[in-house]
Amino acid sequence: MYDKNNIFAKILRGEIPCKKIYEDEYVLAFYDINPQKKVHALVISKGEYVDLDDFSLKASKEEISGLIKAISIVAKKIGVSEEA
């Protein structure tokens, strides 16, 4: 069951600030506040999904393609893509 008070939901609602990299109607991408590597970004769906399995089962085709597109855009923006 989706918890509307999870940290990512709070970030999406703007209750917790983030250093935004990219945003569109389907996703929000931002830098991790506790990076594990030099560059550590998160790309999260704006939909109410509990994990990637839940997302892959319930998300619309537009949400899924939007996430994939966003990951590519973010990778280029932060310099971790071969095309960066």
Summary of the structure (lengths in Angstrom):
residues: 84
radius of gyration: 12.9
end to end distance: 37.8
largest distance: 38.3
contacts: 198
relative contact order: 0.17
helix: 36%
strand: 17%
